[in-house]
Amino acid sequence: MVVEFVKCPTCKQKLAILEYVSTGTLVVCANRKCDTSLRITGRKPARVELVPEPETLQAEYRPASYG
């Protein structure tokens, strides 16, 4: 299983992104104090961006669980 690592742009927590997670997937930072919503924007190398707060307040916003 291929794992890529990225850093949360807010708290610099190292996050593991597994190979089956596709571009555009929403995730939440694993650091419980940070809890920032992120979107996977690229693979090989993995890249993430912050999700704007108004977008997180929509009813259809459902980030993938982070393991």
PDB file of N, CA, C, O and CB in Angstrom:
ATOM      1  N   MET A   1       0.847  -1.170   0.000  1.00  0.00           N
ATOM      2  CA  MET A   1       0.000   0.000   0.000  1.00  0.00           C
ATOM      3  C   MET A   1       0.899   1.243   0.000  1.00  0.00           C
ATOM      4  O   MET A   1       1.813   1.365   0.816  1.00  0.00           O
ATOM      5  CB  MET A   1      -0.967  -0.007   1.226  1.00  0.00           C
ATOM      6  N   VAL A   2       0.621   2.150  -0.924  1.00  0.00           N
ATOM      7  CA  VAL A   2       1.410   3.374  -1.058  1.00  0.00           C
ATOM      8  C   VAL A   2       0.810   4.461  -0.168  1.00  0.00           C
ATOM      9  O   VAL A   2      -0.401   4.684  -0.168  1.00  0.00           O
ATOM     10  CB  VAL A   2       1.463   3.843  -2.542  1.00  0.00           C
ATOM     11  N   VAL A   3       1.669   5.125   0.579  1.00  0.00           N
ATOM     12  CA  VAL A   3       1.247   6.205   1.463  1.00  0.00           C
ATOM     13  C   VAL A   3       2.071   7.445   1.115  1.00  0.00           C
ATOM     14  O   VAL A   3       3.294   7.372   0.990  1.00  0.00           O
ATOM     15  CB  VAL A   3       1.420   5.809   2.976  1.00  0.00           C
ATOM     16  N   GLU A   4       1.393   8.581   0.962  1.00  0.00           N
ATOM     17  CA  GLU A   4       2.078   9.854   0.750  1.00  0.00           C
ATOM     18  C   GLU A   4       1.830  10.723   1.981  1.00  0.00           C
ATOM     19  O   GLU A   4       0.792  10.604   2.633  1.00  0.00           O
ATOM     20  CB  GLU A   4       1.581  10.569  -0.567  1.00  0.00           C
ATOM     21  N   PHE A   5       2.776  11.585   2.291  1.00  0.00           N
ATOM     22  CA  PHE A   5       2.662  12.450   3.458  1.00  0.00           C
ATOM     23  C   PHE A   5       2.599  13.906   3.036  1.00  0.00           C
ATOM     24  O   PHE A   5       3.309  14.340   2.130  1.00  0.00           O
ATOM     25  CB  PHE A   5       3.835  12.225   4.413  1.00  0.00           C
ATOM     26  N   VAL A   6       1.728  14.659   3.716  1.00  0.00           N
ATOM     27  CA  VAL A   6       1.615  16.104   3.532  1.00  0.00           C
ATOM     28  C   VAL A   6       1.564  16.735   4.912  1.00  0.00           C
ATOM     29  O   VAL A   6       1.353  16.048   5.911  1.00  0.00           O
ATOM     30  CB  VAL A   6       0.349  16.488   2.680  1.00  0.00           C
ATOM     31  N   LYS A   7       1.756  18.044   4.961  1.00  0.00           N
ATOM     32  CA  LYS A   7       1.632  18.766   6.225  1.00  0.00           C
ATOM     33  C   LYS A   7       0.400  19.639   6.172  1.00  0.00           C
ATOM     34  O   LYS A   7       0.099  20.252   5.148  1.00  0.00           O
ATOM     35  CB  LYS A   7       2.893  19.616   6.517  1.00  0.00           C
ATOM     36  N   CYS A   8      -0.312  19.690   7.288  1.00  0.00           N
ATOM     37  CA  CYS A   8      -1.465  20.578   7.408  1.00  0.00           C
ATOM     38  C   CYS A   8      -0.959  22.009   7.286  1.00  0.00           C
ATOM     39  O   CYS A   8      -0.007  22.373   7.976  1.00  0.00           O
ATOM     40  CB  CYS A   8      -2.232  20.355   8.766  1.00  0.00           C
ATOM     41  N   PRO A   9      -1.565  22.838   6.425  1.00  0.00           N
ATOM     42  CA  PRO A   9      -1.100  24.214   6.276  1.00  0.00           C
ATOM     43  C   PRO A   9      -1.314  25.080   7.522  1.00  0.00           C
ATOM     44  O   PRO A   9      -0.687  26.131   7.655  1.00  0.00           O
ATOM     45  CB  PRO A   9      -1.793  24.846   5.111  1.00  0.00           C
ATOM     46  N   THR A  10      -2.186  24.656   8.428  1.00  0.00           N
ATOM     47  CA  THR A  10      -2.475  25.434   9.627  1.00  0.00           C
ATOM     48  C   THR A  10      -1.540  25.093  10.781  1.00  0.00           C
ATOM     49  O   THR A  10      -0.913  25.983  11.355  1.00  0.00           O
ATOM     50  CB  THR A  10      -3.905  25.213  10.050  1.00  0.00           C
ATOM     51  N   CYS A  11      -1.444  23.806  11.125  1.00  0.00           N
ATOM     52  CA  CYS A  11      -0.677  23.414  12.318  1.00  0.00           C
ATOM     53  C   CYS A  11       0.608  22.649  12.015  1.00  0.00           C
ATOM     54  O   CYS A  11       1.377  22.349  12.929  1.00  0.00           O
ATOM     55  CB  CYS A  11      -1.537  22.575  13.209  1.00  0.00           C
ATOM     56  N   LYS A  12       0.850  22.331  10.749  1.00  0.00           N
ATOM     57  CA  LYS A  12       2.050  21.601  10.293  1.00  0.00           C
ATOM     58  C   LYS A  12       2.075  20.145  10.740  1.00  0.00           C
ATOM     59  O   LYS A  12       3.135  19.519  10.718  1.00  0.00           O
ATOM     60  CB  LYS A  12       3.295  22.294  10.799  1.00  0.00           C
ATOM     61  N   GLN A  13       0.929  19.588  11.148  1.00  0.00           N
ATOM     62  CA  GLN A  13       0.812  18.170  11.495  1.00  0.00           C
ATOM     63  C   GLN A  13       1.078  17.337  10.241  1.00  0.00           C
ATOM     64  O   GLN A  13       0.567  17.658   9.169  1.00  0.00           O
ATOM     65  CB  GLN A  13      -0.603  17.846  12.091  1.00  0.00           C
ATOM     66  N   LYS A  14       1.859  16.291  10.363  1.00  0.00           N
ATOM     67  CA  LYS A  14       2.149  15.397   9.253  1.00  0.00           C
ATOM     68  C   LYS A  14       0.949  14.466   9.065  1.00  0.00           C
ATOM     69  O   LYS A  14       0.522  13.801  10.009  1.00  0.00           O
ATOM     70  CB  LYS A  14       3.467  14.583   9.507  1.00  0.00           C
ATOM     71  N   LEU A  15       0.406  14.422   7.844  1.00  0.00           N
ATOM     72  CA  LEU A  15      -0.778  13.617   7.543  1.00  0.00           C
ATOM     73  C   LEU A  15      -0.437  12.561   6.502  1.00  0.00           C
ATOM     74  O   LEU A  15       0.230  12.858   5.511  1.00  0.00           O
ATOM     75  CB  LEU A  15      -1.937  14.508   7.047  1.00  0.00           C
ATOM     76  N   ALA A  16      -0.887  11.340   6.719  1.00  0.00           N
ATOM     77  CA  ALA A  16      -0.682  10.250   5.767  1.00  0.00           C
ATOM     78  C   ALA A  16      -1.894  10.163   4.850  1.00  0.00           C
ATOM     79  O   ALA A  16      -3.026  10.059   5.321  1.00  0.00           O
ATOM     80  CB  ALA A  16      -0.444   8.895   6.502  1.00  0.00           C
ATOM     81  N   ILE A  17      -1.660  10.205   3.545  1.00  0.00           N
ATOM     82  CA  ILE A  17      -2.728  10.088   2.561  1.00  0.00           C
ATOM     83  C   ILE A  17      -2.527   8.757   1.839  1.00  0.00           C
ATOM     84  O   ILE A  17      -1.521   8.565   1.157  1.00  0.00           O
ATOM     85  CB  ILE A  17      -2.728  11.306   1.550  1.00  0.00           C
ATOM     86  N   LEU A  18      -3.474   7.846   1.987  1.00  0.00           N
ATOM     87  CA  LEU A  18      -3.378   6.533   1.368  1.00  0.00           C
ATOM     88  C   LEU A  18      -3.664   6.619  -0.125  1.00  0.00           C
ATOM     89  O   LEU A  18      -4.302   7.564  -0.590  1.00  0.00           O
ATOM     90  CB  LEU A  18      -4.344   5.554   2.038  1.00  0.00           C
ATOM     91  N   GLU A  19      -3.186   5.625  -0.875  1.00  0.00           N
ATOM     92  CA  GLU A  19      -3.259   5.666  -2.332  1.00  0.00           C
ATOM     93  C   GLU A  19      -4.683   5.678  -2.878  1.00  0.00           C
ATOM     94  O   GLU A  19      -4.902   6.189  -3.976  1.00  0.00           O
ATOM     95  CB  GLU A  19      -2.529   4.497  -2.899  1.00  0.00           C
ATOM     96  N   TYR A  20      -5.651   5.139  -2.156  1.00  0.00           N
ATOM     97  CA  TYR A  20      -7.015   5.083  -2.674  1.00  0.00           C
ATOM     98  C   TYR A  20      -7.798   6.390  -2.485  1.00  0.00           C
ATOM     99  O   TYR A  20      -8.911   6.511  -2.997  1.00  0.00           O
ATOM    100  CB  TYR A  20      -7.756   3.958  -2.006  1.00  0.00           C
ATOM    101  N   VAL A  21      -7.239   7.368  -1.761  1.00  0.00           N
ATOM    102  CA  VAL A  21      -7.898   8.652  -1.561  1.00  0.00           C
ATOM    103  C   VAL A  21      -7.691   9.486  -2.817  1.00  0.00           C
ATOM    104  O   VAL A  21      -6.554   9.766  -3.196  1.00  0.00           O
ATOM    105  CB  VAL A  21      -7.347   9.389  -0.293  1.00  0.00           C
ATOM    106  N   SER A  22      -8.780   9.882  -3.462  1.00  0.00           N
ATOM    107  CA  SER A  22      -8.678  10.573  -4.744  1.00  0.00           C
ATOM    108  C   SER A  22      -8.632  12.094  -4.586  1.00  0.00           C
ATOM    109  O   SER A  22      -8.957  12.640  -3.532  1.00  0.00           O
ATOM    110  CB  SER A  22      -9.845  10.187  -5.628  1.00  0.00           C
ATOM    111  N   THR A  23      -8.222  12.754  -5.660  1.00  0.00           N
ATOM    112  CA  THR A  23      -8.185  14.213  -5.704  1.00  0.00           C
ATOM    113  C   THR A  23      -9.604  14.746  -5.529  1.00  0.00           C
ATOM    114  O   THR A  23     -10.550  14.211  -6.109  1.00  0.00           O
ATOM    115  CB  THR A  23      -7.559  14.721  -7.041  1.00  0.00           C
ATOM    116  N   GLY A  24      -9.748  15.791  -4.734  1.00  0.00           N
ATOM    117  CA  GLY A  24     -11.053  16.380  -4.460  1.00  0.00           C
ATOM    118  C   GLY A  24     -11.698  15.887  -3.182  1.00  0.00           C
ATOM    119  O   GLY A  24     -12.706  16.442  -2.744  1.00  0.00           O
ATOM    120  N   THR A  25     -11.134  14.850  -2.572  1.00  0.00           N
ATOM    121  CA  THR A  25     -11.670  14.306  -1.332  1.00  0.00           C
ATOM    122  C   THR A  25     -11.471  15.291  -0.191  1.00  0.00           C
ATOM    123  O   THR A  25     -10.419  15.922  -0.084  1.00  0.00           O
ATOM    124  CB  THR A  25     -11.009  12.965  -1.000  1.00  0.00           C
ATOM    125  N   LEU A  26     -12.475  15.422   0.657  1.00  0.00           N
ATOM    126  CA  LEU A  26     -12.394  16.288   1.832  1.00  0.00           C
ATOM    127  C   LEU A  26     -11.958  15.464   3.034  1.00  0.00           C
ATOM    128  O   LEU A  26     -12.490  14.380   3.274  1.00  0.00           O
ATOM    129  CB  LEU A  26     -13.753  16.984   2.109  1.00  0.00           C
ATOM    130  N   VAL A  27     -10.995  15.976   3.785  1.00  0.00           N
ATOM    131  CA  VAL A  27     -10.508  15.323   5.006  1.00  0.00           C
ATOM    132  C   VAL A  27     -10.396  16.370   6.105  1.00  0.00           C
ATOM    133  O   VAL A  27     -10.470  17.570   5.843  1.00  0.00           O
ATOM    134  CB  VAL A  27      -9.129  14.619   4.766  1.00  0.00           C
ATOM    135  N   VAL A  28     -10.218  15.908   7.329  1.00  0.00           N
ATOM    136  CA  VAL A  28     -10.041  16.793   8.479  1.00  0.00           C
ATOM    137  C   VAL A  28      -8.675  16.487   9.075  1.00  0.00           C
ATOM    138  O   VAL A  28      -8.285  15.323   9.166  1.00  0.00           O
ATOM    139  CB  VAL A  28     -11.191  16.606   9.546  1.00  0.00           C
ATOM    140  N   CYS A  29      -7.946  17.520   9.481  1.00  0.00           N
ATOM    141  CA  CYS A  29      -6.627  17.351  10.083  1.00  0.00           C
ATOM    142  C   CYS A  29      -6.724  16.412  11.289  1.00  0.00           C
ATOM    143  O   CYS A  29      -7.671  16.482  12.072  1.00  0.00           O
ATOM    144  CB  CYS A  29      -6.035  18.723  10.504  1.00  0.00           C
ATOM    145  N   ALA A  30      -5.734  15.539  11.420  1.00  0.00           N
ATOM    146  CA  ALA A  30      -5.729  14.561  12.506  1.00  0.00           C
ATOM    147  C   ALA A  30      -5.426  15.172  13.866  1.00  0.00           C
ATOM    148  O   ALA A  30      -5.681  14.542  14.893  1.00  0.00           O
ATOM    149  CB  ALA A  30      -4.728  13.488  12.213  1.00  0.00           C
ATOM    150  N   ASN A  31      -4.891  16.378  13.893  1.00  0.00           N
ATOM    151  CA  ASN A  31      -4.582  17.059  15.150  1.00  0.00           C
ATOM    152  C   ASN A  31      -5.902  17.569  15.748  1.00  0.00           C
ATOM    153  O   ASN A  31      -6.545  18.445  15.169  1.00  0.00           O
ATOM    154  CB  ASN A  31      -3.555  18.246  14.925  1.00  0.00           C
ATOM    155  N   ARG A  32      -6.300  17.031  16.886  1.00  0.00           N
ATOM    156  CA  ARG A  32      -7.589  17.393  17.490  1.00  0.00           C
ATOM    157  C   ARG A  32      -7.675  18.865  17.876  1.00  0.00           C
ATOM    158  O   ARG A  32      -8.770  19.426  17.922  1.00  0.00           O
ATOM    159  CB  ARG A  32      -7.838  16.543  18.713  1.00  0.00           C
ATOM    160  N   LYS A  33      -6.547  19.494  18.151  1.00  0.00           N
ATOM    161  CA  LYS A  33      -6.560  20.916  18.487  1.00  0.00           C
ATOM    162  C   LYS A  33      -6.729  21.780  17.246  1.00  0.00           C
ATOM    163  O   LYS A  33      -7.193  22.917  17.340  1.00  0.00           O
ATOM    164  CB  LYS A  33      -5.277  21.298  19.215  1.00  0.00           C
ATOM    165  N   CYS A  34      -6.360  21.257  16.096  1.00  0.00           N
ATOM    166  CA  CYS A  34      -6.449  22.005  14.844  1.00  0.00           C
ATOM    167  C   CYS A  34      -7.815  21.785  14.185  1.00  0.00           C
ATOM    168  O   CYS A  34      -8.575  22.733  13.986  1.00  0.00           O
ATOM    169  CB  CYS A  34      -5.314  21.588  13.882  1.00  0.00           C
ATOM    170  N   ASP A  35      -8.120  20.524  13.848  1.00  0.00           N
ATOM    171  CA  ASP A  35      -9.416  20.139  13.278  1.00  0.00           C
ATOM    172  C   ASP A  35      -9.783  20.933  12.013  1.00  0.00           C
ATOM    173  O   ASP A  35     -10.956  21.221  11.775  1.00  0.00           O
ATOM    174  CB  ASP A  35     -10.503  20.323  14.320  1.00  0.00           C
ATOM    175  N   THR A  36      -8.775  21.283  11.212  1.00  0.00           N
ATOM    176  CA  THR A  36      -8.983  22.054   9.989  1.00  0.00           C
ATOM    177  C   THR A  36      -9.512  21.164   8.871  1.00  0.00           C
ATOM    178  O   THR A  36      -9.058  20.031   8.714  1.00  0.00           O
ATOM    179  CB  THR A  36      -7.680  22.733   9.554  1.00  0.00           C
ATOM    180  N   SER A  37     -10.463  21.667   8.097  1.00  0.00           N
ATOM    181  CA  SER A  37     -10.982  20.952   6.931  1.00  0.00           C
ATOM    182  C   SER A  37     -10.054  21.191   5.749  1.00  0.00           C
ATOM    183  O   SER A  37      -9.679  22.326   5.453  1.00  0.00           O
ATOM    184  CB  SER A  37     -12.433  21.405   6.593  1.00  0.00           C
ATOM    185  N   LEU A  38      -9.689  20.094   5.073  1.00  0.00           N
ATOM    186  CA  LEU A  38      -8.749  20.161   3.957  1.00  0.00           C
ATOM    187  C   LEU A  38      -9.307  19.425   2.748  1.00  0.00           C
ATOM    188  O   LEU A  38     -10.116  18.508   2.890  1.00  0.00           O
ATOM    189  CB  LEU A  38      -7.387  19.572   4.359  1.00  0.00           C
ATOM    190  N   ARG A  39      -8.874  19.827   1.561  1.00  0.00           N
ATOM    191  CA  ARG A  39      -9.248  19.157   0.312  1.00  0.00           C
ATOM    192  C   ARG A  39      -7.964  18.666  -0.349  1.00  0.00           C
ATOM    193  O   ARG A  39      -6.987  19.408  -0.448  1.00  0.00           O
ATOM    194  CB  ARG A  39     -10.057  20.121  -0.650  1.00  0.00           C
ATOM    195  N   ILE A  40      -7.969  17.409  -0.802  1.00  0.00           N
ATOM    196  CA  ILE A  40      -6.836  16.860  -1.542  1.00  0.00           C
ATOM    197  C   ILE A  40      -6.865  17.495  -2.930  1.00  0.00           C
ATOM    198  O   ILE A  40      -7.838  17.327  -3.666  1.00  0.00           O
ATOM    199  CB  ILE A  40      -6.895  15.276  -1.623  1.00  0.00           C
ATOM    200  N   THR A  41      -5.805  18.227  -3.295  1.00  0.00           N
ATOM    201  CA  THR A  41      -5.783  18.922  -4.589  1.00  0.00           C
ATOM    202  C   THR A  41      -4.831  18.291  -5.591  1.00  0.00           C
ATOM    203  O   THR A  41      -4.845  18.652  -6.768  1.00  0.00           O
ATOM    204  CB  THR A  41      -5.405  20.363  -4.389  1.00  0.00           C
ATOM    205  N   GLY A  42      -4.008  17.360  -5.146  1.00  0.00           N
ATOM    206  CA  GLY A  42      -3.083  16.733  -6.074  1.00  0.00           C
ATOM    207  C   GLY A  42      -2.493  15.463  -5.494  1.00  0.00           C
ATOM    208  O   GLY A  42      -2.464  15.263  -4.280  1.00  0.00           O
ATOM    209  N   ARG A  43      -2.023  14.608  -6.398  1.00  0.00           N
ATOM    210  CA  ARG A  43      -1.373  13.361  -6.002  1.00  0.00           C
ATOM    211  C   ARG A  43      -0.036  13.266  -6.717  1.00  0.00           C
ATOM    212  O   ARG A  43       0.110  13.761  -7.835  1.00  0.00           O
ATOM    213  CB  ARG A  43      -2.269  12.123  -6.327  1.00  0.00           C
ATOM    214  N   LYS A  44       0.925  12.643  -6.088  1.00  0.00           N
ATOM    215  CA  LYS A  44       2.258  12.380  -6.634  1.00  0.00           C
ATOM    216  C   LYS A  44       2.932  13.646  -7.109  1.00  0.00           C
ATOM    217  O   LYS A  44       3.127  13.786  -8.316  1.00  0.00           O
ATOM    218  CB  LYS A  44       2.175  11.391  -7.774  1.00  0.00           C
ATOM    219  N   PRO A  45       3.300  14.568  -6.258  1.00  0.00           N
ATOM    220  CA  PRO A  45       3.201  14.524  -4.801  1.00  0.00           C
ATOM    221  C   PRO A  45       1.828  14.973  -4.307  1.00  0.00           C
ATOM    222  O   PRO A  45       1.125  15.734  -4.972  1.00  0.00           O
ATOM    223  CB  PRO A  45       4.280  15.394  -4.180  1.00  0.00           C
ATOM    224  N   ALA A  46       1.472  14.486  -3.138  1.00  0.00           N
ATOM    225  CA  ALA A  46       0.180  14.845  -2.533  1.00  0.00           C
ATOM    226  C   ALA A  46       0.199  16.308  -2.117  1.00  0.00           C
ATOM    227  O   ALA A  46       1.198  16.809  -1.600  1.00  0.00           O
ATOM    228  CB  ALA A  46      -0.135  13.937  -1.308  1.00  0.00           C
ATOM    229  N   ARG A  47      -0.926  16.987  -2.351  1.00  0.00           N
ATOM    230  CA  ARG A  47      -1.075  18.388  -1.961  1.00  0.00           C
ATOM    231  C   ARG A  47      -2.465  18.580  -1.363  1.00  0.00           C
ATOM    232  O   ARG A  47      -3.423  17.920  -1.767  1.00  0.00           O
ATOM    233  CB  ARG A  47      -0.853  19.344  -3.181  1.00  0.00           C
ATOM    234  N   VAL A  48      -2.562  19.489  -0.399  1.00  0.00           N
ATOM    235  CA  VAL A  48      -3.849  19.805   0.218  1.00  0.00           C
ATOM    236  C   VAL A  48      -4.029  21.315   0.264  1.00  0.00           C
ATOM    237  O   VAL A  48      -3.058  22.070   0.208  1.00  0.00           O
ATOM    238  CB  VAL A  48      -3.948  19.199   1.642  1.00  0.00           C
ATOM    239  N   GLU A  49      -5.292  21.749   0.367  1.00  0.00           N
ATOM    240  CA  GLU A  49      -5.600  23.168   0.541  1.00  0.00           C
ATOM    241  C   GLU A  49      -6.693  23.295   1.589  1.00  0.00           C
ATOM    242  O   GLU A  49      -7.454  22.357   1.827  1.00  0.00           O
ATOM    243  CB  GLU A  49      -6.038  23.828  -0.810  1.00  0.00           C
ATOM    244  N   LEU A  50      -6.761  24.450   2.206  1.00  0.00           N
ATOM    245  CA  LEU A  50      -7.806  24.722   3.189  1.00  0.00           C
ATOM    246  C   LEU A  50      -9.160  24.805   2.496  1.00  0.00           C
ATOM    247  O   LEU A  50      -9.261  25.328   1.386  1.00  0.00           O
ATOM    248  CB  LEU A  50      -7.510  26.030   3.958  1.00  0.00           C
ATOM    249  N   VAL A  51     -10.194  24.293   3.144  1.00  0.00           N
ATOM    250  CA  VAL A  51     -11.560  24.427   2.647  1.00  0.00           C
ATOM    251  C   VAL A  51     -12.143  25.683   3.281  1.00  0.00           C
ATOM    252  O   VAL A  51     -12.112  25.816   4.505  1.00  0.00           O
ATOM    253  CB  VAL A  51     -12.434  23.151   2.977  1.00  0.00           C
ATOM    254  N   PRO A  52     -12.675  26.612   2.482  1.00  0.00           N
ATOM    255  CA  PRO A  52     -13.249  27.837   3.050  1.00  0.00           C
ATOM    256  C   PRO A  52     -14.360  27.504   4.049  1.00  0.00           C
ATOM    257  O   PRO A  52     -15.168  26.608   3.807  1.00  0.00           O
ATOM    258  CB  PRO A  52     -13.797  28.747   1.928  1.00  0.00           C
ATOM    259  N   GLU A  53     -14.396  28.223   5.163  1.00  0.00           N
ATOM    260  CA  GLU A  53     -15.359  27.937   6.223  1.00  0.00           C
ATOM    261  C   GLU A  53     -16.817  27.949   5.759  1.00  0.00           C
ATOM    262  O   GLU A  53     -17.579  27.085   6.193  1.00  0.00           O
ATOM    263  CB  GLU A  53     -15.188  28.931   7.326  1.00  0.00           C
ATOM    264  N   PRO A  54     -17.248  28.880   4.901  1.00  0.00           N
ATOM    265  CA  PRO A  54     -18.651  28.847   4.446  1.00  0.00           C
ATOM    266  C   PRO A  54     -19.017  27.523   3.762  1.00  0.00           C
ATOM    267  O   PRO A  54     -20.159  27.070   3.846  1.00  0.00           O
ATOM    268  CB  PRO A  54     -18.912  30.007   3.482  1.00  0.00           C
ATOM    269  N   GLU A  55     -18.049  26.916   3.090  1.00  0.00           N
ATOM    270  CA  GLU A  55     -18.305  25.636   2.426  1.00  0.00           C
ATOM    271  C   GLU A  55     -18.536  24.518   3.442  1.00  0.00           C
ATOM    272  O   GLU A  55     -19.292  23.587   3.165  1.00  0.00           O
ATOM    273  CB  GLU A  55     -17.134  25.272   1.505  1.00  0.00           C
ATOM    274  N   THR A  56     -17.896  24.593   4.620  1.00  0.00           N
ATOM    275  CA  THR A  56     -18.045  23.556   5.637  1.00  0.00           C
ATOM    276  C   THR A  56     -19.402  23.634   6.342  1.00  0.00           C
ATOM    277  O   THR A  56     -19.797  22.695   7.033  1.00  0.00           O
ATOM    278  CB  THR A  56     -16.924  23.667   6.660  1.00  0.00           C
ATOM    279  N   LEU A  57     -20.109  24.740   6.170  1.00  0.00           N
ATOM    280  CA  LEU A  57     -21.404  24.920   6.829  1.00  0.00           C
ATOM    281  C   LEU A  57     -22.569  24.429   5.979  1.00  0.00           C
ATOM    282  O   LEU A  57     -23.714  24.471   6.428  1.00  0.00           O
ATOM    283  CB  LEU A  57     -21.610  26.375   7.171  1.00  0.00           C
ATOM    284  N   GLN A  58     -22.301  23.967   4.764  1.00  0.00           N
ATOM    285  CA  GLN A  58     -23.358  23.465   3.888  1.00  0.00           C
ATOM    286  C   GLN A  58     -23.788  22.065   4.320  1.00  0.00           C
ATOM    287  O   GLN A  58     -22.991  21.305   4.870  1.00  0.00           O
ATOM    288  CB  GLN A  58     -22.884  23.450   2.421  1.00  0.00           C
ATOM    289  N   ALA A  59     -25.033  21.737   4.071  1.00  0.00           N
ATOM    290  CA  ALA A  59     -25.596  20.463   4.513  1.00  0.00           C
ATOM    291  C   ALA A  59     -24.900  19.271   3.867  1.00  0.00           C
ATOM    292  O   ALA A  59     -24.795  18.221   4.501  1.00  0.00           O
ATOM    293  CB  ALA A  59     -27.079  20.417   4.205  1.00  0.00           C
ATOM    294  N   GLU A  60     -24.419  19.392   2.629  1.00  0.00           N
ATOM    295  CA  GLU A  60     -23.807  18.256   1.934  1.00  0.00           C
ATOM    296  C   GLU A  60     -22.312  18.096   2.226  1.00  0.00           C
ATOM    297  O   GLU A  60     -21.663  17.222   1.651  1.00  0.00           O
ATOM    298  CB  GLU A  60     -24.008  18.406   0.448  1.00  0.00           C
ATOM    299  N   TYR A  61     -21.761  18.927   3.112  1.00  0.00           N
ATOM    300  CA  TYR A  61     -20.342  18.829   3.460  1.00  0.00           C
ATOM    301  C   TYR A  61     -20.122  17.616   4.345  1.00  0.00           C
ATOM    302  O   TYR A  61     -20.638  17.548   5.460  1.00  0.00           O
ATOM    303  CB  TYR A  61     -19.851  20.117   4.171  1.00  0.00           C
ATOM    304  N   ARG A  62     -19.351  16.655   3.842  1.00  0.00           N
ATOM    305  CA  ARG A  62     -19.051  15.446   4.604  1.00  0.00           C
ATOM    306  C   ARG A  62     -17.611  15.027   4.331  1.00  0.00           C
ATOM    307  O   ARG A  62     -17.338  14.385   3.317  1.00  0.00           O
ATOM    308  CB  ARG A  62     -20.038  14.299   4.244  1.00  0.00           C
ATOM    309  N   PRO A  63     -16.686  15.383   5.225  1.00  0.00           N
ATOM    310  CA  PRO A  63     -15.293  14.964   5.004  1.00  0.00           C
ATOM    311  C   PRO A  63     -15.134  13.459   5.239  1.00  0.00           C
ATOM    312  O   PRO A  63     -15.883  12.856   6.006  1.00  0.00           O
ATOM    313  CB  PRO A  63     -14.337  15.750   5.934  1.00  0.00           C
ATOM    314  N   ALA A  64     -14.156  12.874   4.572  1.00  0.00           N
ATOM    315  CA  ALA A  64     -13.849  11.475   4.791  1.00  0.00           C
ATOM    316  C   ALA A  64     -13.236  11.333   6.177  1.00  0.00           C
ATOM    317  O   ALA A  64     -12.557  12.242   6.654  1.00  0.00           O
ATOM    318  CB  ALA A  64     -12.894  10.927   3.692  1.00  0.00           C
ATOM    319  N   SER A  65     -13.471  10.205   6.819  1.00  0.00           N
ATOM    320  CA  SER A  65     -12.857  10.019   8.126  1.00  0.00           C
ATOM    321  C   SER A  65     -11.364   9.808   7.934  1.00  0.00           C
ATOM    322  O   SER A  65     -10.937   9.226   6.936  1.00  0.00           O
ATOM    323  CB  SER A  65     -13.498   8.822   8.886  1.00  0.00           C
ATOM    324  N   TYR A  66     -10.584  10.270   8.871  1.00  0.00           N
ATOM    325  CA  TYR A  66      -9.135  10.199   8.771  1.00  0.00           C
ATOM    326  C   TYR A  66      -8.646   9.120   9.700  1.00  0.00           C
ATOM    327  O   TYR A  66      -8.948   9.147  10.893  1.00  0.00           O
ATOM    328  CB  TYR A  66      -8.475  11.555   9.103  1.00  0.00           C
ATOM    329  N   GLY A  67      -7.894   8.168   9.179  1.00  0.00           N
ATOM    330  CA  GLY A  67      -7.464   7.044   9.982  1.00  0.00           C
ATOM    331  C   GLY A  67      -6.063   6.978  10.240  1.00  0.00           C
ATOM    332  O   GLY A  67      -5.603   6.057  10.915  1.00  0.00           O
TER     333      GLY A  67
END
